[in-house]
Amino acid sequence: MSTSRQTELQGTHVLVVDDDQISRQLLRSALEFAGATVTATNAIDALRVTLIADVIVCDLTSAELAGPQFLDHLQKLHVRAGRQATIMAVVPAGTRSARVRAAGFDSYLMRPVGANGLRAAVWMAR
């Protein structure tokens, strides 16, 4: 990446979906540091703001709305609105990539997610 960290994601809107407030804040901080505009919320509230996102980072183990169920809702909303966003799952360590692909996510990040890995994944996805 040839731009500085503070601007590498400038102009990219990322929706972070996680039911854990501390995890949301950590992901938000890492992405905002790279210049992204970030909306961080739980799964239920995320369905209200999904259409403004370029990239969606979703905790696959959300207690409020199961990851694959949330993905199904997102895809239906995007199809109706004629929009496309890259949807990444954050999965617990040890989750097989085939399970994530089968669930329909575009890519996945293994927990714990490091700030540099998160920024790089979002930069590649936008």
MMTF fields as JSON, N, C-alpha, C and O atoms, coordinates in Angstrom:
{
  "mmtfVersion": "1.0.0",
  "mmtfProducer": "UNKNOWN",
  "numBonds": 503,
  "numAtoms": 504,
  "numGroups": 126,
  "numChains": 1,
  "numModels": 1,
  "chainsPerModel": [1],
  "groupsPerChain": [126],
  "chainIdList": ["A"],
  "bondAtomList": [4, 2, 8, 6, 12, 10, 16, 14, 20, 18, 24, 22, 28, 26, 32, 30, 36, 34, 40, 38, 44, 42, 48, 46, 52, 50, 56, 54, 60, 58, 64, 62, 68, 66, 72, 70, 76, 74, 80, 78, 84, 82, 88, 86, 92, 90, 96, 94, 100, 98, 104, 102, 108, 106, 112, 110, 116, 114, 120, 118, 124, 122, 128, 126, 132, 130, 136, 134, 140, 138, 144, 142, 148, 146, 152, 150, 156, 154, 160, 158, 164, 162, 168, 166, 172, 170, 176, 174, 180, 178, 184, 182, 188, 186, 192, 190, 196, 194, 200, 198, 204, 202, 208, 206, 212, 210, 216, 214, 220, 218, 224, 222, 228, 226, 232, 230, 236, 234, 240, 238, 244, 242, 248, 246, 252, 250, 256, 254, 260, 258, 264, 262, 268, 266, 272, 270, 276, 274, 280, 278, 284, 282, 288, 286, 292, 290, 296, 294, 300, 298, 304, 302, 308, 306, 312, 310, 316, 314, 320, 318, 324, 322, 328, 326, 332, 330, 336, 334, 340, 338, 344, 342, 348, 346, 352, 350, 356, 354, 360, 358, 364, 362, 368, 366, 372, 370, 376, 374, 380, 378, 384, 382, 388, 386, 392, 390, 396, 394, 400, 398, 404, 402, 408, 406, 412, 410, 416, 414, 420, 418, 424, 422, 428, 426, 432, 430, 436, 434, 440, 438, 444, 442, 448, 446, 452, 450, 456, 454, 460, 458, 464, 462, 468, 466, 472, 470, 476, 474, 480, 478, 484, 482, 488, 486, 492, 490, 496, 494, 500, 498],
  "bondOrderList": [1, 1, 1, 1, 1, 1, 1, 1, 1, 1, 1, 1, 1, 1, 1, 1, 1, 1, 1, 1, 1, 1, 1, 1, 1, 1, 1, 1, 1, 1, 1, 1, 1, 1, 1, 1, 1, 1, 1, 1, 1, 1, 1, 1, 1, 1, 1, 1, 1, 1, 1, 1, 1, 1, 1, 1, 1, 1, 1, 1, 1, 1, 1, 1, 1, 1, 1, 1, 1, 1, 1, 1, 1, 1, 1, 1, 1, 1, 1, 1, 1, 1, 1, 1, 1, 1, 1, 1, 1, 1, 1, 1, 1, 1, 1, 1, 1, 1, 1, 1, 1, 1, 1, 1, 1, 1, 1, 1, 1, 1, 1, 1, 1, 1, 1, 1, 1, 1, 1, 1, 1, 1, 1, 1, 1],
  "groupList": [{"groupName": "MET", "atomNameList": ["N", "CA", "C", "O"], "elementList": ["N", "C", "C", "O"], "formalChargeList": [0, 0, 0, 0], "bondAtomList": [1, 0, 2, 1, 3, 2], "bondOrderList": [1, 1, 2], "singleLetterCode": "M", "chemCompType": "L-PEPTIDE LINKING"}, {"groupName": "SER", "atomNameList": ["N", "CA", "C", "O"], "elementList": ["N", "C", "C", "O"], "formalChargeList": [0, 0, 0, 0], "bondAtomList": [1, 0, 2, 1, 3, 2], "bondOrderList": [1, 1, 2], "singleLetterCode": "S", "chemCompType": "L-PEPTIDE LINKING"}, {"groupName": "THR", "atomNameList": ["N", "CA", "C", "O"], "elementList": ["N", "C", "C", "O"], "formalChargeList": [0, 0, 0, 0], "bondAtomList": [1, 0, 2, 1, 3, 2], "bondOrderList": [1, 1, 2], "singleLetterCode": "T", "chemCompType": "L-PEPTIDE LINKING"}, {"groupName": "ARG", "atomNameList": ["N", "CA", "C", "O"], "elementList": ["N", "C", "C", "O"], "formalChargeList": [0, 0, 0, 0], "bondAtomList": [1, 0, 2, 1, 3, 2], "bondOrderList": [1, 1, 2], "singleLetterCode": "R", "chemCompType": "L-PEPTIDE LINKING"}, {"groupName": "GLN", "atomNameList": ["N", "CA", "C", "O"], "elementList": ["N", "C", "C", "O"], "formalChargeList": [0, 0, 0, 0], "bondAtomList": [1, 0, 2, 1, 3, 2], "bondOrderList": [1, 1, 2], "singleLetterCode": "Q", "chemCompType": "L-PEPTIDE LINKING"}, {"groupName": "GLU", "atomNameList": ["N", "CA", "C", "O"], "elementList": ["N", "C", "C", "O"], "formalChargeList": [0, 0, 0, 0], "bondAtomList": [1, 0, 2, 1, 3, 2], "bondOrderList": [1, 1, 2], "singleLetterCode": "E", "chemCompType": "L-PEPTIDE LINKING"}, {"groupName": "LEU", "atomNameList": ["N", "CA", "C", "O"], "elementList": ["N", "C", "C", "O"], "formalChargeList": [0, 0, 0, 0], "bondAtomList": [1, 0, 2, 1, 3, 2], "bondOrderList": [1, 1, 2], "singleLetterCode": "L", "chemCompType": "L-PEPTIDE LINKING"}, {"groupName": "GLY", "atomNameList": ["N", "CA", "C", "O"], "elementList": ["N", "C", "C", "O"], "formalChargeList": [0, 0, 0, 0], "bondAtomList": [1, 0, 2, 1, 3, 2], "bondOrderList": [1, 1, 2], "singleLetterCode": "G", "chemCompType": "PEPTIDE LINKING"}, {"groupName": "HIS", "atomNameList": ["N", "CA", "C", "O"], "elementList": ["N", "C", "C", "O"], "formalChargeList": [0, 0, 0, 0], "bondAtomList": [1, 0, 2, 1, 3, 2], "bondOrderList": [1, 1, 2], "singleLetterCode": "H", "chemCompType": "L-PEPTIDE LINKING"}, {"groupName": "VAL", "atomNameList": ["N", "CA", "C", "O"], "elementList": ["N", "C", "C", "O"], "formalChargeList": [0, 0, 0, 0], "bondAtomList": [1, 0, 2, 1, 3, 2], "bondOrderList": [1, 1, 2], "singleLetterCode": "V", "chemCompType": "L-PEPTIDE LINKING"}, {"groupName": "ASP", "atomNameList": ["N", "CA", "C", "O"], "elementList": ["N", "C", "C", "O"], "formalChargeList": [0, 0, 0, 0], "bondAtomList": [1, 0, 2, 1, 3, 2], "bondOrderList": [1, 1, 2], "singleLetterCode": "D", "chemCompType": "L-PEPTIDE LINKING"}, {"groupName": "ILE", "atomNameList": ["N", "CA", "C", "O"], "elementList": ["N", "C", "C", "O"], "formalChargeList": [0, 0, 0, 0], "bondAtomList": [1, 0, 2, 1, 3, 2], "bondOrderList": [1, 1, 2], "singleLetterCode": "I", "chemCompType": "L-PEPTIDE LINKING"}, {"groupName": "ALA", "atomNameList": ["N", "CA", "C", "O"], "elementList": ["N", "C", "C", "O"], "formalChargeList": [0, 0, 0, 0], "bondAtomList": [1, 0, 2, 1, 3, 2], "bondOrderList": [1, 1, 2], "singleLetterCode": "A", "chemCompType": "L-PEPTIDE LINKING"}, {"groupName": "PHE", "atomNameList": ["N", "CA", "C", "O"], "elementList": ["N", "C", "C", "O"], "formalChargeList": [0, 0, 0, 0], "bondAtomList": [1, 0, 2, 1, 3, 2], "bondOrderList": [1, 1, 2], "singleLetterCode": "F", "chemCompType": "L-PEPTIDE LINKING"}, {"groupName": "ASN", "atomNameList": ["N", "CA", "C", "O"], "elementList": ["N", "C", "C", "O"], "formalChargeList": [0, 0, 0, 0], "bondAtomList": [1, 0, 2, 1, 3, 2], "bondOrderList": [1, 1, 2], "singleLetterCode": "N", "chemCompType": "L-PEPTIDE LINKING"}, {"groupName": "CYS", "atomNameList": ["N", "CA", "C", "O"], "elementList": ["N", "C", "C", "O"], "formalChargeList": [0, 0, 0, 0], "bondAtomList": [1, 0, 2, 1, 3, 2], "bondOrderList": [1, 1, 2], "singleLetterCode": "C", "chemCompType": "L-PEPTIDE LINKING"}, {"groupName": "PRO", "atomNameList": ["N", "CA", "C", "O"], "elementList": ["N", "C", "C", "O"], "formalChargeList": [0, 0, 0, 0], "bondAtomList": [1, 0, 2, 1, 3, 2], "bondOrderList": [1, 1, 2], "singleLetterCode": "P", "chemCompType": "L-PEPTIDE LINKING"}, {"groupName": "LYS", "atomNameList": ["N", "CA", "C", "O"], "elementList": ["N", "C", "C", "O"], "formalChargeList": [0, 0, 0, 0], "bondAtomList": [1, 0, 2, 1, 3, 2], "bondOrderList": [1, 1, 2], "singleLetterCode": "K", "chemCompType": "L-PEPTIDE LINKING"}, {"groupName": "TYR", "atomNameList": ["N", "CA", "C", "O"], "elementList": ["N", "C", "C", "O"], "formalChargeList": [0, 0, 0, 0], "bondAtomList": [1, 0, 2, 1, 3, 2], "bondOrderList": [1, 1, 2], "singleLetterCode": "Y", "chemCompType": "L-PEPTIDE LINKING"}, {"groupName": "TRP", "atomNameList": ["N", "CA", "C", "O"], "elementList": ["N", "C", "C", "O"], "formalChargeList": [0, 0, 0, 0], "bondAtomList": [1, 0, 2, 1, 3, 2], "bondOrderList": [1, 1, 2], "singleLetterCode": "W", "chemCompType": "L-PEPTIDE LINKING"}],
  "groupTypeList": [0, 1, 2, 1, 3, 4, 2, 5, 6, 4, 7, 2, 8, 9, 6, 9, 9, 10, 10, 10, 4, 11, 1, 3, 4, 6, 6, 3, 1, 12, 6, 5, 13, 12, 7, 12, 2, 9, 2, 12, 2, 14, 12, 11, 10, 12, 6, 3, 9, 2, 6, 11, 12, 10, 9, 11, 9, 15, 10, 6, 2, 1, 12, 5, 6, 12, 7, 16, 4, 13, 6, 10, 8, 6, 4, 17, 6, 8, 9, 3, 12, 7, 3, 4, 12, 2, 11, 0, 12, 9, 9, 16, 12, 7, 2, 3, 1, 12, 3, 9, 3, 12, 12, 7, 13, 10, 1, 18, 6, 0, 3, 16, 9, 7, 12, 14, 7, 6, 3, 12, 12, 9, 19, 0, 12, 3],
  "groupIdList": [1, 2, 3, 4, 5, 6, 7, 8, 9, 10, 11, 12, 13, 14, 15, 16, 17, 18, 19, 20, 21, 22, 23, 24, 25, 26, 27, 28, 29, 30, 31, 32, 33, 34, 35, 36, 37, 38, 39, 40, 41, 42, 43, 44, 45, 46, 47, 48, 49, 50, 51, 52, 53, 54, 55, 56, 57, 58, 59, 60, 61, 62, 63, 64, 65, 66, 67, 68, 69, 70, 71, 72, 73, 74, 75, 76, 77, 78, 79, 80, 81, 82, 83, 84, 85, 86, 87, 88, 89, 90, 91, 92, 93, 94, 95, 96, 97, 98, 99, 100, 101, 102, 103, 104, 105, 106, 107, 108, 109, 110, 111, 112, 113, 114, 115, 116, 117, 118, 119, 120, 121, 122, 123, 124, 125, 126],
  "secStructList": [7, 7, 1, 7, 6, 6, 6, 6, 6, 6, 6, 7, 3, 3, 3, 3, 3, 7, 1, 7, 2, 2, 2, 2, 2, 2, 2, 2, 2, 2, 2, 2, 2, 6, 6, 7, 3, 3, 3, 3, 3, 7, 2, 2, 2, 2, 2, 2, 2, 4, 4, 4, 7, 1, 3, 3, 3, 3, 3, 6, 6, 7, 1, 1, 1, 7, 2, 2, 2, 2, 2, 2, 2, 2, 2, 2, 2, 2, 2, 2, 2, 6, 7, 7, 7, 3, 3, 3, 3, 3, 3, 7, 6, 6, 7, 7, 2, 2, 2, 2, 2, 2, 2, 6, 7, 1, 3, 3, 3, 3, 1, 1, 7, 7, 2, 2, 2, 2, 2, 2, 2, 2, 2, 2, 2, 7],
  "xCoordList": [0.846, 0.0, 0.892, 1.756, 0.681, 1.58, 1.157, 1.933, -0.024, -0.474, -0.158, 0.117, -0.197, 0.059, -1.102, -2.209, -0.84, -1.884, -3.097, -4.226, -2.881, -3.986, -4.929, -6.034, -4.541, -5.409, -5.661, -6.365, -5.117, -5.247, -6.688, -6.987, -7.573, -8.98, -9.91, -11.129, -9.346, -10.163, -11.157, -10.796, -12.408, -13.457, -14.169, -15.087, -13.764, -14.388, -15.26, -14.81, -16.51, -17.399, -17.467, -17.796, -17.152, -17.151, -18.217, -18.298, -19.029, -19.998, -19.415, -19.184, -19.175, -18.666, -19.845, -20.548, -20.063, -21.193, -20.65, -20.023, -20.899, -20.454, -21.329, -21.625, -21.748, -22.591, -21.782, -22.357, -20.458, -19.596, -19.087, -18.391, -19.433, -19.097, -17.585, -17.127, -16.822, -15.369, -14.766, -13.91, -15.209, -14.728, -15.079, -14.251, -16.308, -16.719, -15.789, -15.354, -15.483, -14.646, -13.221, -12.621, -12.674, -11.326, -11.269, -10.35, -12.247, -12.282, -12.486, -11.838, -13.382, -13.654, -12.388, -12.06, -11.688, -10.48, -9.428, -8.829, -9.201, -8.195, -8.55, -7.673, -9.815, -10.241, -10.274, -9.901, -10.717, -10.725, -9.31, -9.077, -8.362, -6.968, -6.454, -5.595, -6.995, -6.607, -7.441, -7.288, -8.315, -9.072, -10.463, -11.157, -10.906, -12.245, -13.315, -13.078, -14.475, -15.662, -16.289, -16.534, -16.552, -16.992, -18.304, -18.468, -19.229, -20.429, -20.269, -20.122, -20.295, -20.132, -21.379, -21.78, -21.99, -23.253, -23.468, -22.652, -24.568, -24.937, -25.703, -26.044, -25.966, -26.577, -27.981, -28.321, -28.778, -30.151, -30.154, -30.858, -29.378, -29.337, -28.617, -28.887, -27.709, -26.932, -27.817, -27.517, -28.89, -29.775, -30.391, -30.822, -30.438, -30.999, -30.016, -30.437, -28.711, -27.714, -26.842, -25.901, -27.119, -26.255, -26.057, -24.999, -27.025, -26.934, -25.967, -25.736, -25.394, -24.42, -22.99, -22.055, -22.802, -21.464, -20.866, -21.569, -19.549, -18.793, -18.294, -18.231, -17.94, -17.43, -18.142, -18.336, -18.531, -19.185, -18.324, -18.003, -17.95, -17.176, -18.124, -18.575, -18.427, -19.479, -18.929, -18.276, -19.196, -18.845, -19.754, -20.968, -19.188, -19.971, -20.686, -21.648, -20.233, -20.82, -21.719, -21.928, -22.247, -23.111, -24.263, -24.958, -24.454, -25.524, -26.897, -27.908, -26.941, -28.223, -28.864, -30.085, -28.051, -28.549, -27.42, -26.345, -27.656, -26.596, -25.983, -26.693, -24.689, -23.965, -24.605, -24.886, -24.853, -25.464, -26.866, -27.245, -27.636, -28.973, -28.854, -29.617, -27.911, -27.663, -27.243, -27.707, -26.366, -25.911, -27.08, -27.15, -27.982, -29.153, -29.985, -30.431, -30.197, -30.927, -30.194, -30.81, -28.884, -28.088, -28.198, -28.429, -28.031, -28.065, -29.416, -29.47, -30.494, -31.826, -31.98, -32.522, -31.508, -31.58, -30.766, -31.226, -29.576, -28.7, -29.251, -29.161, -29.819, -30.412, -31.571, -31.682, -32.425, -33.563, -33.117, -33.758, -32.032, -31.549, -30.566, -30.14, -30.207, -29.256, -27.852, -27.102, -27.486, -26.156, -25.349, -25.893, -24.062, -23.148, -22.119, -21.51, -21.925, -20.87, -20.119, -20.707, -18.836, -18.056, -18.367, -18.318, -18.685, -19.061, -18.038, -17.889, -17.336, -16.313, -16.824, -17.457, -16.547, -16.899, -15.672, -14.56, -15.881, -14.848, -15.209, -16.274, -14.315, -14.623, -13.668, -12.536, -14.123, -13.241, -12.084, -12.224, -10.956, -9.811, -10.23, -10.98, -9.749, -10.054, -11.226, -11.496, -11.934, -13.061, -12.535, -11.635, -13.068, -12.61, -13.154, -14.319, -12.322, -12.719, -13.873, -14.678, -13.971, -15.064, -16.416, -17.39, -16.482, -17.736, -18.156, -19.335, -17.189, -17.484, -17.926, -18.912, -17.193, -17.574, -18.965, -19.755, -19.266, -20.58, -21.667, -22.791, -21.332, -22.311, -22.53, -23.47, -21.677, -21.89, -21.086, -21.253, -20.223, -19.392, -18.321, -17.868, -17.912, -16.889, -15.505, -14.694, -15.234, -13.951, -14.118, -15.193, -13.036, -13.113, -11.812, -10.754, -11.909, -10.765, -10.808, -11.862, -9.671, -9.591, -9.38, -8.523, -10.155, -10.011, -8.809, -8.649, -7.964, -8.046, -7.569, -6.594, -8.265, -7.968, -6.993, -7.286, -5.853, -4.883, -5.244, -5.865, -4.862, -5.195, -4.637, -5.34, -3.399, -2.805, -3.498, -3.75, -3.804, -4.518, -5.91, -6.366, -6.595, -7.932, -7.894, -8.673, -6.993, -6.894, -6.556, -7.135, -5.64, -5.246, -6.418, -6.634, -7.164, -8.296, -9.375, -9.934, -9.667, -10.681, -10.182, -10.951, -8.906, -8.341, -8.465, -8.808, -8.187, -8.272, -9.719, -9.985, -10.653, -12.057, -12.835, -13.87, -12.361, -13.162, -13.222, -13.865],
  "yCoordList": [-1.174, 0.0, 1.237, 1.39, 2.087, 3.22, 4.454, 5.404, 4.477, 5.636, 5.459, 4.349, 6.56, 6.461, 5.753, 5.693, 5.222, 4.497, 5.369, 4.879, 6.647, 7.517, 7.8, 8.294, 7.511, 7.807, 6.599, 6.735, 5.431, 4.304, 3.844, 3.257, 4.087, 3.69, 4.896, 4.755, 6.062, 7.268, 7.078, 6.591, 7.466, 7.316, 5.975, 5.733, 5.102, 3.792, 3.798, 4.183, 3.369, 3.248, 1.788, 0.928, 1.506, 0.141, 0.015, 0.843, -1.025, -1.353, -2.505, -3.587, -2.28, -3.306, -3.831, -3.063, -5.148, -5.762, -6.759, -7.754, -6.476, -7.359, -7.075, -5.916, -8.115, -7.895, -7.496, -7.086, -7.609, -7.233, -5.807, -5.523, -4.919, -3.499, -3.254, -2.392, -3.975, -3.784, -4.2, -3.5, -5.326, -5.762, -4.743, -4.424, -4.235, -3.203, -2.004, -1.497, -1.548, -0.363, -0.605, 0.28, -1.79, -2.113, -2.124, -1.562, -2.762, -2.801, -1.399, -1.014, -0.652, 0.726, 1.584, 2.287, 1.525, 2.337, 2.025, 2.937, 0.747, 0.356, 0.871, 1.328, 0.803, 1.249, 2.77, 3.32, 3.452, 4.912, 5.465, 6.497, 4.795, 5.212, 5.213, 6.015, 4.3, 4.203, 5.119, 5.084, 5.935, 6.917, 6.497, 7.277, 5.288, 4.828, 5.541, 5.953, 5.675, 6.093, 4.806, 3.888, 4.725, 3.462, 3.643, 4.577, 2.741, 2.596, 1.26, 0.229, 1.264, 0.037, -0.178, 0.693, -1.348, -1.599, -3.095, -3.91, -3.439, -4.846, -5.297, -4.479, -6.589, -7.152, -6.603, -6.303, -6.472, -5.999, -4.584, -4.316, -3.68, -2.296, -2.17, -1.244, -3.088, -3.024, -3.145, -2.552, -3.893, -4.06, -2.74, -2.612, -1.759, -0.448, 0.421, 1.323, 0.168, 1.042, 0.342, 0.95, -0.893, -1.676, -1.095, -1.299, -0.392, 0.056, 1.207, 1.594, 1.768, 2.837, 2.323, 3.099, 1.039, 0.484, -0.02, -0.557, 0.163, -0.434, -1.823, -2.733, -1.966, -3.218, -3.461, -2.536, -4.715, -5.082, -6.136, -7.166, -5.873, -6.811, -7.342, -6.593, -8.63, -9.216, -10.32, -11.246, -10.219, -11.282, -12.465, -12.369, -13.569, -14.738, -15.386, -16.128, -15.117, -15.755, -14.809, -15.015, -13.79, -12.839, -13.544, -14.365, -13.218, -13.848, -13.297, -13.975, -12.079, -11.456, -11.995, -12.128, -12.297, -12.777, -13.6, -13.071, -14.877, -15.763, -15.235, -14.706, -15.373, -14.863, -15.193, -14.275, -16.473, -16.804, -16.214, -15.831, -16.137, -15.536, -14.047, -13.517, -13.374, -11.957, -11.752, -10.825, -12.619, -12.531, -12.654, -11.919, -13.562, -13.729, -12.452, -12.044, -11.817, -10.545, -9.469, -8.728, -9.389, -8.389, -8.572, -7.612, -9.801, -10.06, -9.692, -9.134, -9.993, -9.627, -8.115, -7.604, -7.395, -5.931, -5.36, -4.451, -5.874, -5.362, -5.658, -4.816, -6.842, -7.188, -6.244, -5.734, -6.013, -5.104, -3.689, -2.997, -3.257, -1.89, -1.767, -0.663, -2.894, -2.864, -2.484, -1.896, -2.809, -2.477, -3.738, -4.839, -3.559, -4.662, -4.183, -3.13, -4.925, -4.64, -5.941, -7.022, -5.838, -7.006, -7.313, -6.422, -8.566, -8.951, -9.947, -11.053, -9.526, -10.355, -10.861, -10.121, -12.113, -12.695, -12.695, -12.974, -12.384, -12.557, -13.859, -13.974, -14.832, -16.173, -16.567, -16.087, -17.44, -17.931, -18.726, -19.318, -18.738, -19.53, -20.98, -21.526, -21.598, -22.997, -23.219, -24.36, -22.158, -22.313, -22.603, -21.909, -23.596, -23.95, -22.963, -22.571, -22.564, -21.594, -22.103, -21.304, -23.403, -23.944, -23.639, -23.383, -23.664, -23.362, -21.915, -21.632, -21.012, -19.604, -19.396, -18.704, -19.997, -19.859, -20.418, -19.837, -21.542, -22.147, -21.231, -21.226, -20.466, -19.554, -18.326, -17.566, -18.12, -17.023, -15.764, -14.783, -15.76, -14.589, -14.496, -15.515, -13.273, -13.074, -13.478, -13.995, -13.248, -13.613, -13.682, -13.416, -14.044, -14.131, -13.68, -13.704, -13.266, -12.895, -13.778, -13.945, -14.337, -15.214, -14.388, -13.504, -14.671, -14.011, -14.585, -15.805, -13.845, -12.4, -11.655, -12.046, -10.601, -9.81, -8.701, -7.885, -8.668, -7.605, -6.374, -6.488, -5.214, -3.959, -3.91, -3.491, -4.327, -4.289, -5.246, -4.9, -6.44, -7.413, -6.944, -7.149, -6.314, -5.786, -4.693, -4.713, -3.745, -2.645, -3.172, -2.722, -4.107, -4.666, -5.4, -5.268, -6.164, -6.914, -5.972, -6.206, -4.917, -3.943, -3.188, -2.933, -2.832, -2.109, -2.959, -2.439, -4.255, -5.158, -5.368, -5.586, -5.306, -5.6, -4.438, -4.651, -3.232, -2.081, -1.894, -0.96],
  "zCoordList": [0.0, 0.0, 0.0, 0.863, -0.943, -1.098, -0.315, -0.227, 0.246, 1.006, 2.47, 2.925, 3.216, 4.655, 5.342, 4.807, 6.523, 7.25, 7.549, 7.535, 7.817, 8.193, 7.028, 7.256, 5.805, 4.656, 3.754, 2.753, 4.068, 3.154, 2.942, 1.902, 3.874, 3.723, 3.579, 3.678, 3.349, 3.209, 2.06, 0.988, 2.296, 1.298, 1.353, 0.569, 2.262, 2.414, 3.657, 4.736, 3.507, 4.661, 5.057, 4.239, 6.321, 6.832, 7.91, 8.818, 7.803, 8.829, 9.638, 9.099, 10.929, 11.834, 12.637, 13.294, 12.583, 13.277, 14.292, 13.932, 15.555, 16.63, 17.838, 18.127, 18.548, 19.72, 20.947, 21.955, 20.879, 21.986, 21.785, 20.81, 22.704, 22.571, 22.533, 21.783, 23.305, 23.326, 21.976, 21.435, 21.443, 20.128, 19.051, 18.198, 19.092, 18.117, 18.179, 17.145, 19.39, 19.547, 19.057, 18.449, 19.314, 18.841, 17.309, 16.714, 16.68, 15.22, 14.651, 13.678, 15.261, 14.811, 14.879, 13.923, 15.994, 16.174, 15.122, 14.551, 14.864, 13.87, 12.487, 11.753, 12.124, 10.797, 10.681, 9.645, 11.733, 11.708, 11.65, 11.021, 12.298, 12.243, 10.8, 10.433, 9.992, 8.583, 7.694, 6.473, 8.271, 7.508, 7.093, 6.441, 7.445, 7.068, 7.886, 9.022, 7.299, 8.033, 8.542, 7.759, 9.844, 10.443, 11.184, 11.969, 10.926, 11.736, 12.44, 11.784, 13.756, 14.529, 15.37, 16.142, 15.213, 15.884, 16.067, 15.637, 16.706, 16.855, 15.603, 14.748, 15.506, 14.296, 14.036, 12.891, 15.056, 14.867, 14.293, 13.32, 14.882, 14.398, 13.063, 12.299, 12.777, 11.532, 10.304, 9.268, 10.399, 9.249, 8.811, 7.666, 9.701, 9.364, 8.587, 7.863, 8.723, 8.098, 7.065, 6.554, 6.748, 5.875, 4.478, 3.881, 3.95, 2.561, 2.336, 1.19, 3.405, 3.212, 3.24, 3.041, 3.483, 3.66, 2.352, 1.496, 2.214, 1.117, 1.505, 0.677, 2.785, 3.336, 4.656, 5.445, 4.894, 6.15, 6.836, 6.242, 8.095, 8.902, 9.965, 10.832, 9.9, 10.732, 11.622, 11.141, 12.926, 13.86, 13.576, 13.752, 13.142, 12.756, 13.93, 13.733, 15.146, 16.325, 17.11, 18.306, 16.472, 17.154, 17.852, 17.254, 19.101, 19.876, 19.49, 19.675, 18.957, 18.649, 17.372, 17.291, 16.399, 15.121, 14.523, 14.24, 14.332, 13.855, 12.567, 11.712, 12.423, 11.261, 9.929, 9.159, 9.613, 8.327, 8.159, 7.052, 9.243, 9.171, 8.867, 8.059, 9.503, 9.249, 7.799, 7.137, 7.312, 5.919, 4.951, 3.966, 5.218, 4.359, 4.311, 3.238, 5.461, 5.507, 4.709, 3.943, 4.893, 4.17, 2.663, 1.927, 2.213, 0.777, 0.176, -0.92, 0.869, 0.37, 0.28, -0.701, 1.297, 1.268, 0.115, -0.576, -0.097, -1.148, -2.536, -3.429, -2.728, -4.025, -4.33, -5.445, -3.352, -3.56, -3.877, -4.668, -3.272, -3.46, -4.627, -4.966, -5.239, -6.338, -5.903, -6.682, -4.669, -4.133, -3.894, -3.798, -3.803, -3.525, -2.509, -2.696, -1.466, -0.489, -0.245, -0.294, 0.014, 0.392, 1.847, 2.695, 2.141, 3.495, 4.03, 3.51, 5.087, 5.724, 7.061, 7.815, 7.349, 8.635, 9.542, 9.094, 10.809, 11.83, 12.535, 13.143, 12.448, 12.949, 14.068, 14.122, 14.96, 16.023, 15.42, 14.35, 16.102, 15.656, 15.464, 16.273, 14.404, 14.14, 13.205, 12.828, 12.816, 11.903, 10.509, 10.035, 9.855, 8.509, 7.485, 7.553, 6.548, 5.528, 4.677, 4.196, 4.482, 3.667, 4.301, 3.593, 5.618, 6.31, 6.045, 5.832, 6.06, 5.818, 4.378, 4.124, 3.419, 2.006, 1.771, 1.027, 2.4, 2.242, 2.783, 2.281, 3.798, 4.385, 3.507, 3.739, 2.499, 1.566, 1.815, 1.091, 2.809, 3.052, 1.984, 1.463, 1.653, 0.629, 1.127, 0.358, 2.395, 2.986, 4.492, 5.028, 5.163, 6.611, 7.239, 6.609, 8.496, 9.317, 10.559, 11.173, 10.92, 12.085, 13.352, 13.38, 14.4, 15.68, 16.41, 16.36, 17.072, 17.259, 16.006, 15.364, 15.685, 14.495, 14.872, 15.746, 14.228, 14.459, 13.64, 12.583, 14.119, 13.445, 12.027, 11.108, 11.831, 10.49, 9.534, 8.38, 10.006, 9.171, 8.815, 7.69, 9.763, 9.517, 8.461, 7.508, 8.633, 7.658, 6.271, 5.283, 6.184, 4.893, 4.229, 3.024, 5.011, 4.457, 3.931, 2.859, 4.672, 4.229, 3.002, 2.076, 2.99, 1.847, 0.579, -0.483, 0.685, -0.468, -0.901, -2.083, 0.04, -0.25, -0.847, -1.478, -0.662, -1.074, -2.56, -3.039]
}
